[in-house]
Amino acid sequence: MFNTIMFTFQIVFAVLGVYQLFLTFFGWHRKKEDLSHAPKKSFALLVAAHNEEQVVGALIENLQKMKYPRELYDIFVICDNCTDGTVNVVNSYEGVYACVRENPNQRGKGYAVEWMLKELWKMPKSYDGVAIFDADNLVATDFLQYMNNDLINGSRVIQGYLDTKNPNDSWVSSANAINYWFCNRLWQLPRSNLGLANFLGGTGMCFDAKLLKEMGWGATSLVEDLEFTVRCIQRGIYPKFNFEAKVFDEKPITFQASARQRLRWMQGHFDVTRKYMLPLLWQGIKERSMTKIDAALYVFNAYNYLAGFFIAAIIWGDIFLSGGDNVTSVYNLLPLWLSIPYMAYVFVQIPLSMLMAKVSWKLYLRIPTFLLFTLSWWPITVHAFFTQNNKKWSHTQHTRVIRLEEVQSKQL
């Protein structure tokens, strides 16, 4: 009986894995984004900052140099429960607004954005679009040109291309960078090419202002980006992925900081899955909407990681204890002509995505440690599952002061 149950579980999760693997083939092709429209849309640029005095100045200087008419965008820094000199740094820049929020009972970016939007709607000046960044980011100077074009073309929610500004700092930051390149090319782009919904990444996001007024933010979980994505998809609003609009994020250098950050993400992911996955899946089935079904399967990914850990642990435990006589592995039943190409493509996805991202050859040397980093998701996911009711937001400290010119010169 146990073997039958295990085999059934393996089949279910293998099908989900094959489905995602199938999607990756549609990320091999990329068409250039359109930039045919002249600057027209006005933007409010919101920067979420909690104790970011060391890095926020570099982002402000970066945003002030955007290749977009300065009169068409304003910069607002949300100084959220700051106890350092973030407010003073922001006030030292002319034409940049420091919006101070003090609410120790509601910590986290979701609450900060929700508060800021309410403040924004009270202001006499109105905007066509709202773009959100983190204080540690750097933003390509043509970002607003692409957002202007997408909004004019009818997109209401847009996610930019997320990259890493410090991939060479440590094996941990390199692993995060490789993960970004993989997700951009073989998770986000395939969905974009197939007309499915893309997913917000927490920064480098742009929204139609009227939509935000209609919907409200309402996303205050530990993964506010995923929560808002699902709320949009439920309403038939499908976020778009703009491959050319690049944002560079600072990633943790130490494993401890990265593990703490990923634990928060997975706790939030389980929370969102519990609230939204089944209703979204049922809605997709009723409406015969592959977009909503795909989104529900994406939301379910937290359980894919969890199931993968337990299935692998049981199978390998059985192999060591009894030679594999009690639990049948679905992969052992596949013919070699199928299993070998399948496993080969599973492993070639990472170097393939790096090749298409045209990264430095030195970063290919980080692939072995990236695989170790990937395995570390399993214990983090198990921990997150049993602590998913934790709603305490944890801050990731940012200290890496890099200018956009440095990042772009290294890429070249």
MINUKE-683469 format. One line per 8 residues: number of its first residue (from 1); their letters; for each residue x, y, z of C-alpha. Coordinates in steps of 0.25 Angstrom, whole numbers, plus 5000, padded with zeros to 4 digits. Layout:
N
NUM> a> X:Y:Z ~ ...
end
This chain:
412
1> mfntimft> 5000:5000:5000 ~ 5011:5010:5004 ~ 5019:5007:4991 ~ 5006:5010:4983 ~ 5004:5023:4990 ~ 5018:5027:4988 ~ 5018:5023:4973 ~ 5005:5031:4971
9> fqivfavl> 5011:5043:4978 ~ 5024:5042:4969 ~ 5015:5041:4956 ~ 5008:5054:4960 ~ 5020:5062:4963 ~ 5028:5056:4951 ~ 5016:5061:4942 ~ 5018:5075:4948
17> gvyqlflt> 5033:5075:4946 ~ 5031:5070:4932 ~ 5021:5081:4929 ~ 5031:5092:4934 ~ 5042:5086:4926 ~ 5033:5086:4914 ~ 5031:5101:4916 ~ 5046:5104:4916
25> ffgwhrkk> 5047:5101:4901 ~ 5039:5113:4898 ~ 5049:5122:4905 ~ 5060:5119:4894 ~ 5054:5130:4885 ~ 5054:5144:4889 ~ 5048:5156:4881 ~ 5052:5170:4884
33> edlshapk> 5043:5179:4892 ~ 5036:5190:4884 ~ 5040:5205:4887 ~ 5032:5212:4877 ~ 5025:5222:4886 ~ 5030:5235:4890 ~ 5030:5238:4905 ~ 5016:5241:4909
41> ksfallva> 5013:5234:4922 ~ 5016:5240:4936 ~ 5021:5232:4947 ~ 5023:5232:4962 ~ 5035:5224:4966 ~ 5034:5218:4979 ~ 5046:5213:4987 ~ 5044:5204:4999
49> ahneeqvv> 5055:5206:5009 ~ 5057:5201:5023 ~ 5070:5206:5029 ~ 5077:5207:5016 ~ 5085:5219:5018 ~ 5097:5212:5012 ~ 5091:5209:4998 ~ 5079:5218:4996
57> galienlq> 5088:5229:4991 ~ 5093:5221:4979 ~ 5079:5218:4974 ~ 5074:5232:4976 ~ 5086:5237:4967 ~ 5083:5226:4957 ~ 5068:5230:4956 ~ 5071:5244:4954
65> kmkyprel> 5079:5241:4942 ~ 5068:5233:4935 ~ 5067:5235:4920 ~ 5053:5240:4921 ~ 5047:5254:4923 ~ 5050:5258:4937 ~ 5036:5266:4938 ~ 5029:5253:4935
73> ydifvicd> 5034:5245:4948 ~ 5036:5248:4962 ~ 5044:5240:4973 ~ 5037:5236:4986 ~ 5046:5228:4996 ~ 5037:5221:5007 ~ 5046:5222:5019 ~ 5039:5211:5027
81> nctdgtvn> 5041:5210:5042 ~ 5056:5215:5040 ~ 5065:5217:5052 ~ 5077:5221:5044 ~ 5081:5233:5035 ~ 5072:5228:5023 ~ 5063:5241:5024 ~ 5075:5250:5024
89> vvnsyegv> 5081:5244:5012 ~ 5068:5245:5004 ~ 5066:5259:5008 ~ 5080:5263:5003 ~ 5075:5261:4989 ~ 5067:5272:4982 ~ 5054:5268:4977 ~ 5053:5255:4984
97> yacvrenp> 5042:5253:4994 ~ 5045:5246:5007 ~ 5032:5239:5012 ~ 5033:5235:5027 ~ 5025:5224:5032 ~ 5025:5220:5047 ~ 5017:5207:5050 ~ 5025:5197:5058
105> nqrgkgya> 5013:5188:5058 ~ 5012:5186:5043 ~ 5026:5184:5038 ~ 5029:5179:5024 ~ 5029:5184:5010 ~ 5015:5180:5007 ~ 5010:5190:5018 ~ 5019:5201:5014
113> vewmlkel> 5015:5200:4999 ~ 5000:5200:5004 ~ 5002:5212:5012 ~ 5010:5220:5002 ~ 4999:5218:4991 ~ 4989:5224:5000 ~ 4998:5236:5002 ~ 5000:5237:4987
121> wkmpksyd> 4985:5237:4984 ~ 4984:5249:4994 ~ 4994:5258:4986 ~ 4989:5268:4976 ~ 4998:5262:4965 ~ 4993:5250:4958 ~ 5001:5239:4951 ~ 4999:5229:4940
129> gvaifdad> 5008:5219:4945 ~ 5014:5214:4958 ~ 5028:5207:4958 ~ 5033:5201:4971 ~ 5048:5198:4974 ~ 5056:5193:4986 ~ 5066:5203:4992 ~ 5078:5194:4989
137> nlvatdfl> 5075:5193:4974 ~ 5081:5200:4962 ~ 5072:5202:4949 ~ 5075:5203:4935 ~ 5073:5217:4930 ~ 5064:5213:4919 ~ 5054:5206:4929 ~ 5044:5216:4928
145> qymnndli> 5044:5217:4913 ~ 5040:5202:4913 ~ 5029:5204:4923 ~ 5024:5216:4916 ~ 5023:5207:4903 ~ 5016:5196:4910 ~ 5006:5204:4917 ~ 5002:5211:4904
153> ngsrviqg> 5001:5197:4898 ~ 4991:5193:4908 ~ 4999:5186:4919 ~ 4994:5189:4933 ~ 5004:5181:4941 ~ 5019:5180:4936 ~ 5031:5172:4942 ~ 5045:5176:4938
161> yldtknpn> 5057:5167:4936 ~ 5063:5165:4950 ~ 5078:5163:4950 ~ 5089:5164:4961 ~ 5098:5175:4963 ~ 5108:5167:4971 ~ 5109:5153:4965 ~ 5124:5153:4968
169> dswvssan> 5124:5156:4983 ~ 5123:5141:4988 ~ 5118:5128:4984 ~ 5105:5131:4990 ~ 5102:5144:4982 ~ 5107:5136:4969 ~ 5097:5125:4972 ~ 5086:5136:4973
177> ainywfcn> 5091:5142:4960 ~ 5090:5129:4953 ~ 5076:5126:4958 ~ 5072:5140:4953 ~ 5078:5137:4939 ~ 5071:5123:4939 ~ 5057:5129:4943 ~ 5057:5140:4934
185> rlwqlprs> 5060:5132:4922 ~ 5054:5119:4924 ~ 5042:5122:4934 ~ 5038:5136:4931 ~ 5041:5137:4916 ~ 5034:5124:4912 ~ 5021:5129:4919 ~ 5022:5142:4912
193> nlglanfl> 5024:5136:4898 ~ 5012:5127:4901 ~ 5003:5138:4905 ~ 5002:5133:4919 ~ 5003:5141:4932 ~ 5017:5145:4937 ~ 5020:5147:4952 ~ 5025:5159:4960
201> ggtgmcfd> 5038:5159:4966 ~ 5037:5169:4977 ~ 5044:5180:4970 ~ 5045:5186:4956 ~ 5030:5186:4956 ~ 5021:5196:4949 ~ 5006:5197:4950 ~ 4995:5205:4943
209> akllkemg> 4991:5215:4954 ~ 4976:5214:4951 ~ 4977:5199:4953 ~ 4984:5201:4967 ~ 4973:5211:4971 ~ 4962:5201:4967 ~ 4968:5189:4973 ~ 4976:5195:4985
217> wgatslve> 4989:5188:4988 ~ 4984:5178:4999 ~ 4997:5170:4998 ~ 5003:5170:5012 ~ 5008:5155:5013 ~ 5023:5152:5014 ~ 5023:5151:4998 ~ 5014:5163:4995
225> dleftvrc> 5019:5161:4980 ~ 5013:5147:4978 ~ 5001:5151:4986 ~ 4998:5163:4977 ~ 5001:5155:4964 ~ 4990:5145:4968 ~ 4980:5155:4971 ~ 4982:5161:4957
233> iqrgiypk> 4981:5148:4950 ~ 4968:5145:4958 ~ 4963:5157:4951 ~ 4967:5154:4938 ~ 4979:5164:4938 ~ 4992:5156:4933 ~ 5005:5163:4937 ~ 5015:5165:4925
241> fnfeakvf> 5030:5162:4926 ~ 5039:5172:4919 ~ 5052:5165:4916 ~ 5059:5179:4912 ~ 5055:5187:4925 ~ 5066:5183:4934 ~ 5068:5185:4949 ~ 5080:5180:4957
249> dekpitfq> 5077:5175:4971 ~ 5087:5173:4983 ~ 5088:5159:4987 ~ 5093:5154:5001 ~ 5108:5150:5002 ~ 5107:5140:5013 ~ 5099:5127:5014 ~ 5093:5131:5027
257> asarqrlr> 5087:5144:5021 ~ 5082:5137:5009 ~ 5076:5125:5017 ~ 5068:5135:5026 ~ 5063:5142:5013 ~ 5059:5130:5006 ~ 5052:5124:5019 ~ 5044:5137:5019
265> wmqghfdv> 5040:5135:5004 ~ 5036:5121:5006 ~ 5028:5124:5018 ~ 5021:5134:5010 ~ 5019:5125:4998 ~ 5013:5114:5007 ~ 5003:5125:5012 ~ 4999:5129:4999
273> trkymlpl> 4998:5115:4993 ~ 4989:5112:5005 ~ 4980:5124:5002 ~ 4980:5125:4987 ~ 4984:5112:4980 ~ 4971:5104:4980 ~ 4962:5115:4977 ~ 4971:5120:4966
281> lwqgiker> 4972:5105:4960 ~ 4957:5103:4961 ~ 4954:5117:4954 ~ 4964:5113:4943 ~ 4957:5099:4941 ~ 4943:5106:4941 ~ 4947:5116:4931 ~ 4956:5107:4923
289> smtkidaa> 4967:5117:4925 ~ 4981:5111:4923 ~ 4987:5124:4928 ~ 4980:5122:4942 ~ 4983:5107:4943 ~ 4998:5110:4940 ~ 4998:5121:4950 ~ 4992:5112:4961
297> lyvfnayn> 5002:5101:4957 ~ 5013:5112:4959 ~ 5007:5116:4973 ~ 5008:5101:4976 ~ 5023:5101:4974 ~ 5026:5102:4989 ~ 5019:5088:4991 ~ 5027:5083:4979
305> ylagffia> 5040:5086:4987 ~ 5034:5080:4999 ~ 5030:5067:4992 ~ 5043:5066:4985 ~ 5050:5066:4998 ~ 5042:5055:5005 ~ 5041:5046:4992 ~ 5056:5047:4990
313> aiiwgdif> 5059:5044:5005 ~ 5049:5032:5005 ~ 5055:5026:4992 ~ 5070:5028:4996 ~ 5067:5023:5010 ~ 5061:5011:5004 ~ 5073:5009:4995 ~ 5082:5009:5007
321> lsggdnvt> 5074:5001:5016 ~ 5068:4990:5007 ~ 5075:4992:4994 ~ 5062:4999:4988 ~ 5053:4987:4989 ~ 5041:4994:4997 ~ 5039:5007:4989 ~ 5039:5007:4973
329> svynllpl> 5045:5019:4967 ~ 5037:5024:4955 ~ 5051:5028:4948 ~ 5056:5014:4949 ~ 5044:5010:4940 ~ 5047:5019:4929 ~ 5055:5014:4917 ~ 5069:5019:4915
337> wlsipyma> 5066:5026:4902 ~ 5056:5035:4910 ~ 5062:5036:4923 ~ 5076:5040:4918 ~ 5072:5051:4909 ~ 5062:5056:4920 ~ 5073:5056:4931 ~ 5083:5062:4922
345> yvfvqipl> 5074:5074:4918 ~ 5070:5076:4933 ~ 5085:5079:4936 ~ 5088:5086:4923 ~ 5078:5097:4926 ~ 5087:5105:4936 ~ 5099:5106:4926 ~ 5089:5108:4915
353> smlmakvs> 5082:5120:4922 ~ 5096:5126:4925 ~ 5100:5125:4911 ~ 5088:5132:4906 ~ 5090:5143:4917 ~ 5104:5145:4911 ~ 5111:5144:4925 ~ 5126:5144:4928
361> wklylrip> 5132:5130:4926 ~ 5137:5131:4941 ~ 5123:5130:4946 ~ 5122:5116:4940 ~ 5132:5112:4950 ~ 5121:5115:4960 ~ 5111:5104:4955 ~ 5116:5093:4965
369> tfllftls> 5113:5102:4977 ~ 5100:5107:4971 ~ 5096:5092:4971 ~ 5100:5092:4986 ~ 5092:5105:4988 ~ 5080:5098:4981 ~ 5080:5086:4990 ~ 5080:5096:5002
377> wwpitvha> 5066:5100:4998 ~ 5061:5086:5003 ~ 5063:5088:5018 ~ 5059:5102:5017 ~ 5046:5098:5010 ~ 5043:5088:5021 ~ 5046:5098:5032 ~ 5037:5108:5025
385> fftqnnkk> 5026:5098:5024 ~ 5026:5096:5039 ~ 5027:5111:5042 ~ 5018:5116:5031 ~ 5009:5123:5041 ~ 5020:5132:5044 ~ 5017:5146:5039 ~ 5029:5153:5045
393> wshtqhtr> 5037:5161:5034 ~ 5052:5160:5034 ~ 5060:5171:5028 ~ 5072:5167:5019 ~ 5084:5177:5022 ~ 5089:5184:5009 ~ 5103:5190:5009 ~ 5109:5188:4995
401> virleevq> 5110:5202:4989 ~ 5112:5200:4974 ~ 5108:5210:4963 ~ 5101:5206:4950 ~ 5113:5210:4942 ~ 5121:5199:4949 ~ 5111:5188:4947 ~ 5109:5191:4932
409> skql> 5124:5192:4930 ~ 5126:5178:4936 ~ 5115:5173:4927 ~ 5122:5178:4915
end
